[in-house]
Amino acid sequence: MSFLKITLVSAVALLSTLSVSFSQTIEETMQGGVVQIYNFKAGKKGKITGLGSGTGFVINDQGYIGTNHHVIAGAARNKDGELIYVNLDGETVNVRDALLQPNATVIWRSEGLDLAILKLKDPVPTAIRSLVFTPTPPEKGGEVIAIGYPGAANRDMIKSADLSANATYTKGVLGRQSREPWRQAGMSLDIIQHSAAVSWGNSGGPLTDTCGRLVGVNTQVSLKGKGFINTKKGSIQVKTQAPGVYYASAISNLITVLDKKQISYKISTDQCLSSDQKLQQTFERLLIGVAAVAVIGIGGIIGFIIFSRRNKTAPANGGVVPSPSPAPVSPSQQPDPGSASLQLHGRHLKSGETFLITMAESDLKNGMQIIGREPANSLFVIPNSSVSREHAGIQLKSGRFFIEDRNSTNGTKLNGRLLKPHEPALLNNNDLVHLGSEIEITARLIT
């Protein structure tokens, strides 16, 4: 019966793994990564006269927050700086506490790009979680999701002195991409037009693909219509919002700034599957799983039959069948129980071609292993123009792998962070390395 038990357990384990990667919702993916930003306003005499709000997102676990410039512009100040408070999604803070204990500092801002970077004051909340950026948004018509805190939905702020952050999610499609300024005579940047509904309060919030990766920062709505508001003094003509046309700053604009300021972030260039593609992939995996289970089942039945026949024909000496001695193994074939190796799974971002570099621990003990463009300078050669002749080096120290940039022309990035030349950085399993602008490598530690 042991063969049948093994078969059943194997089948259940295989089927249970098929849906794991598809069970996570967008809200779960974004948990801890979206924040509401409060901006206290002051009058001419310095007295607090109002409170503005917008949205932001977590860049990394060090407490860096991305948002729009106009979300934090004009904030009142005290002796310690601007009165800005960042509230995590799902949290509530009293408005007086937020005013007396502002918890964020503006470290960079650009009115032309309408982007800003904040830094949470210490201690940084442990509940924050950095979101993943992608410089490759969906194609036209691809689904996108806007996340933020539209002012019209913040009814609790009217009724109470408590400020509660409860994000709103809206879906739409990507309409087009363009390069133009936000204002006339301003600097040009990459802009995404989409149809996921946003309004004031959404500014600075993430626009994501269906995998929960940031493709843009929601910034503007389209104000092209005309309307009238009746007041005691008569009607006032105002611009009205054009439904279905909204604009976001492409995340590539912020990535450029983060690279210059050497602020770390997570990035992914993998393809994001649509809902239909995910469903099809799940169905295909299910068919493969069913076929695999069938093969395992047939193998188990055959094994059970063979095992039963052996028991019937076993000799009388305690039922033990003598087995032949194993063939001798040469010392070079013996596995080293303490050995480890490093596999670098590489991909050319433009051509899509893949490659594999394997470094054994025994090789690394002989010194640093160099990766570069030319065989004369490097042990492992990647023929690509964005890779320097001697680009990066891998070494082994105290049983751990380290990577360093060899003063390359186009730089080496580890998980989005630009490495300083000749300063080793710890290389962990599944870390993402970029050599120049065209080579992406995923590290795999094999023990």
N, C-alpha and C positions, 0 to 999 in steps of 0.2 A: 504493500500500500504506500510505501514511502515515495515511489515514483509518481503516483497520482497526486500526493500531497504537494510535492515539489512543483508539479505541473500547474496545479490550481493556484498556488501562491504566486508563481511567476506570471500567470495570466492576469491575476488581479492587480499585481504591481505594475505591469505594463499598461493596462487600461487606465489606471488611476493617474498616470503621468501625462496622459494625452491632453487634458484640459487645464493643466495648472497655469500655463502661460497665457491663457485667454480669460481667466477668471477675475483679474484685477480690473476695477472700474477706473475711469478717469479721475473721479473724486479721490479714490484711494491713492492713485499715482501722485496727485497734487497735494496730498495731506502734508501739512507742515511747511509747504513751499509758497503759499499765497498769504499776503498780509494786507491789512487796511492801514492807511497812513492818515493821521490827523495833523492839520496845519492850523495853528492858532493865529488869528489876525488881531492887530492892535490899531487903535485910532491915533489921532494926532498927538494926544497927550500920553500915549503909551498904554492906555487902558485896553484890556482885551475886549474886543467888540464882536468877534465872530469865530467860527470854526469851519474850516474847509476839510474835505476828505477826498481821498483817492485810493488807488490800489498799487501794490508793489509785489515783488517776488524775490525769493531767496536765491542769491547767486552762489553762495557757498556756506559751509557750516561755521565759518569764522564770523558770520553775522553781516555780510555785505548784502545790501538790498538794492534792486534796480527799480526805477520808476520814471515818470515824466518830470521834466523840469518844472512845468507849470503846476504840478501837484504840490511842490514844496516852495514855490516862489512866493515872496512877500510874507514869509512867516515872521511873527513877532520874535523879539530877542530878549534874553536876559543876560546876566553877566557871564553865563556859561555857554551861550550860543543860541541857536534858533530853537523855538518852541515847537518841536516836531515829535510826535509819538507814534510808534509802530505797534499795532495790535495783531497778534496771530489769529488766524481764522479759527473760529469756535470759541475765542476768549472774550471776556467782558471786562472793561475797565471803567471806573468812575471818571467823569470828565474833569473833576477837580484834581484827582490823582494824576491824570495824564498831563494836565497843565503844570502842576508843581514838580513832576518828575519826568520830564521829556527824556526819551531813551534812545535817540538816534542823532547822529551828526552827519551833515552833508560833506562828503569828501571830494566830490566832483560834480560839476553841472555844466550843461551846454544849452543855452536858449535856442541856438540855431538848430541843433539836433533834437531839441525838446526831450533830453534824457538827463537823468541824474543818478548818482550812486550814493547811497547812505551806508553808514556803519553803525550797527547796534552797539550801545555802550555795554561794557562788562558789568555783570556776567551775562554772556550771550545765552538765551534760552536753549535748553537741550532739545526742545520739541521741534526746532526748525529743521528743515530738510532741503538741501540744495536741489533745484530742478535741473533737468537736462536740456541743453540747447541743441538745436540743429540748424545749420546754415542752409539746408535744402528743404524749403517748404513744399507742400503738395502742389501738384499741377493745377491749372485752371479747372474749376469745378470740384476740386478735392475738398473733403470735409475739414473744417476748422472749428475750434471751440474757444469762445471768449469767457474769461473768468474774472470776476471783480465785484465791486460793491456799488451798483447804481444808486444814486441818491434817492430816486423815487421809491426804492425798495426799503430804505432805512426808516420805516415808520416808527420803530422803537426809539430812535434818536429824538423824535418829536415828543414822545410821551414820557421819557425818562432821562435822568442825568447820567445814566449808564450807557456806555458806548459798546455795542456788541458787534463783532465781526462775523458775518454769516454770508459767505460768498454765493453769488448767483452764477449759474452756468447757462450759456446759450450756444446753440449750434448754427452754423452757416456754411457757406462754401467760399473758397478763394476765388475772387473775381479776376484780378490781374495784379501784376507787379510792375512798378515803374521806378524811375530814378528822377527825383525832382525835389525842390525845397518845400518846407512847410509854408513858408511865406515868401512873398516877392522879394527878390534880391538876397534871399537867404542861401545857406549852403545846401548843396544837393545831397540827398541820401536815398537809400533803398526803401521804398514804401510798398506796403501790401494793402490792396483793397479787398474787402470781404463783406459778407452779409450776416455775420453773427452779431445779433443786436447788442449795442452798448449805448450808454448815455453818460452824463456827467457823474463822476464817482468811479467809473470804470477806468479812467485815465491812469496809465502806468501799469495796468494789469496785463497778464499773459494772454497771448493768442497762441494756441497749441494745435498740433495735429492730433489725430485719433490715438496716437501712442502716448500722449501726454508730454510731448517735447515742445519747448518754446520755439516758435517760429517768428514771433513778433511781439511788440509792446503796443497795446491799444492806445491811440493818441487823439484821434479826431473823429468827429461825425461830419456828415455832409449837410451844410446849411445853405440850401439853394432856393427853397420855397419862400413865400411871403404870407404873413398872417397878421391879425390885429388883436390887441388886448384892450379891453374896455376898462377905463379908469374913471375916477370922478371928474378928471379934467378933460375927458374925451378918449378917443381911440388912438392907440399908439401902434405904428407899423413895426413888425419885428420879422426876423428871418425864422423860418421853421425848419425842422430837421427832415431831411429826405430819407425815408425809410429804406433799409436794405443796402445802404452805401456807407461803409465805415472804413477807417484807415488805421493802420498800425505801422510803426517803425520796424523794419526787418531786424531780426536779432543780430544779424551780421554787423549792423552799425555799432551795437554795444560791444560785440566781441572784439572789434578793432580797438576800442578804448580799453577794455580789460587786458588785452595783450600788452598795450603800451604801458599800463600801470602795473603790470605783472600781478594781477588779481586772478586767482585760480577759479576755474569753473569746469563743469562737466559738459562734454559735447559728444554727439552721436551723429554719424553720417550713414548709418544703416537705413535701408528702405523701410518705410512705415506702411504696413498693409492696410487697405481699407476694410470696412466691416465685412463686405462681400468676400474679399480675398481671405480674411481671417476665417470666415465660415467655411470656404472651400478648402483651406489648408487643414482645418480641424477635421473635415469630412475625409480628406485624403489620409490624414494620420490615423483616423479611426479605421479606415479600410485596411491600412497597413498593419495596424494593431490587431484587427480581427484575423488577418491572414497569419500574423506571427503567432497569435494564440492557437490557431488551428495547427500550425506546424509543431508548436510546443506540445500540444495535446496528442498529436499523432506520434511524436517522438516518445512521449511518456508512455503511451500504450505499448509501443514496440519494446521499449525498455522494460516495462512490466512483464511482458510475455517472455523476453529473454531471461530476466531475473527468475521468473517462476520455473522455467525449464532447467536452469542451472541448479536450483534447489532440489529438483526431482532427481537429477543425475549426479548429485554430490557424492564423493567417496565416503567410506566409513570412518576415516581417521578424523573424527570430530567435525566432519562437514567442511573441512578447509581444503580449497583447491590451490595447490602450489602455483605461484606465479613466476614467470621467468625473471632473471635478474635484469635490472635496467642497464642499458648501454652506457659505457663510460663517457663522461663529459670532460672535454679538455679544459684546462684552467682558464683559457681565454673566453670560453662560453659561460663560465660561472657568473651569475649575477652578483653585483656588488650590493649587499644589503643596505649600505649607507649612501649609495649613489643617488644623484638627482640630476635633472637636466632642465634646460629652459628652451621652450619652443616659442618662436616668434611667428605668428600667423599674419602675414602681410598682404596688403592690397594696394594696387595703384588706383587712386581715386578717379582719375580721368578715364583710363582704359578698362578698369574693372578687373584686370588680371590679378591673380593671387599667387603668393609664393610662401614657402615655409623655410625658416632657418632653425636648426636644432643645435644647441650648444650643450655638450656633456659637461658634467662637473669636473671630470678629469682634464678636459681641455682648458676650462677656466682656471684651474689650479696653476696652469703654466703662465698665467698673466692675463691682462685685459684683451678681450676679443674685440677687434675693430670692425665696424660696419661703415661702408662708404661706397663711392662710385667707381673707383679704379682699383684693379687687382694689386697694383704696385704698393698701394697705401693700406689696403684693407684685406682682412681675411675673408669677410663675408661681403660680397659685391652686390649692390643694387644699382643697375644701370639706369639712372634717372637724373635729369638735368637739375632738379631741385635738391638733390642729395650731393653733399660735398665729397671731395676725394676721400677725406677721412672725417666722417660725419659724427658718429657716436661710438661709445665704447661700453662694453658690458664686463663687469668683473664680479668675483665672488669673494665676500668677506664674512668670516665667521658663520659660514653656512647660508648666507643670504645674498641675493643678487642685487647689484646696483648698476644704474645706468648714468652716464654722464655725456654732456655735449662736448665735442672736441673742437670748440671754437668754429663751428660750421657757419656758412654764409647765411643760410635760411633758417637756422635754429632747430632745436629739438624741444618738443612739448611732451610733458607727462601729465595725462588727464587734464589737458587744456592749459597747464601751467608751463610757461617758458622757462627752461632750465638755464642757469648761468653756466658759462663755459668752465669745464674742469671742476665742477662741484657735484660729486656723486649724489644721486637720489635713490632711495630704496625702491626697488621694482617688485610689486606684489602681483599675485595671480589676478588675471583679467584686467590689469592696468592697460590703458590706451596710450600709445606712443605715436607721435607724428614727427616724421623726418622731413623737414622742408614743408612744402605746400601740397605735395602730391602723394606722399607715402603714409599709410596708416597701418599700425602694427598693434596686435593684441598679444599680450604676454600670457603664456600658459606655463605654470610650474609643474613639472612632472617628477614625482617622487616614487 
